[in-house]
Amino acid sequence: MKEFIYVTQSLLEGFGVTCLLFALTLVFALPLGLIIAFLTMSKFKPIKYLFKVIVWIVRGIPLMLQLFIVYYLPGMLNNGINPFGQLDNFLYFELGIDFGGALVATLIAFSLNYACYFSEIFRGGIESIPKGQTEAGKVLGMTKGQIFSKVVLMQVIKRIIPPMSNEIITLVKDTALARVISVIEIIKVADMFAADALIWPLFYAGAFYLVFVGILTLLFGFIEKKLSYYKV
């Protein structure tokens, strides 16, 4: 019983890091994705094609490789001194926080990666709205901002909820990749127990993901139902 309680407490600590990474990635990636979406739709072709290439590259490279690039490349360009490693040491020795620098690197990589995926979802949603609605708004004397917020936005939200929910649920599981640069998230904790020949915590960790994904599935289902009054 004591072993079960200890494992549960350890996994909960790791799950807290998982939830923190998940939440902060969404906070940064969603607005950044919207900005990138507008840039890829820009009428200024150099900006448009530059960001289209960036999105293509980010979406085409495995997220794990992007983690390695973000975490290790600055050190390679700085005479072998890894700024994230220095941040790790500072947070650990000065503040008692472990693996802070690695968590920051993971957050940067995740935010950039998911912002590019979200940008394509936003772009698809915005471009799916008939241009006649925008023109009707202009005839009524509405500004571009008013047209977007009062005419386009709610329709875009309704259309992007299903693909956006899939990406967000994928993000929950992708947080496990953070372990490759030693972020102590829930799978890393379970793996530590496995190294001591204790396998069942790995399956126990899976239950945490199932519950988390189940809650998100219910939440997105509720949101879709609340928006179902708006027919598109």
Salt bridges, closest charged atoms under 4 A:
GLU120 OE1 - ARG59 NH1 3.73
GLU120 OE1 - ARG123 NH2 3.02
GLU127 OE1 - ARG123 NH1 2.85
ASP191 OD2 - ARG179 NH2 2.54
